[in-house]
């Protein structure tokens, strides 16, 4: 092999390795289970709203919000959004040990997304 061919081979090998490492980093699965606390979504029968409650691991209620739509908790995006709101609630709870009111964390997270189950 001549020098130009070796150089091309080296560059192609580097590009291939870089592409394979970035692909592996992007395919890492994100956990849909929160590391701290949990949430419960309650949808009354024949209702167009739901109640989301967040609890500590010790089952202490730390936040509650009524959302004016029914959430589809089977969707990964909805679970991620609820986990983000749970993290916010846990942060406030750990800092103050008070239940925050009128925050609308869940409603704000889902406002621009289609994370609801159409009722009909």
Secondary structure, 3 states (H helix, E strand, C coil): CCHHHHHHHHHHHHHHHHHHHHHHHHCCCCCCCCCCCEEEEECCCCCCCEEEEEECCCCCEEEEEEECCCECCCCHHHHHHHHHHHHHHHHHHHHHCCCCCCCCHHHHHHCCCCCECCCC
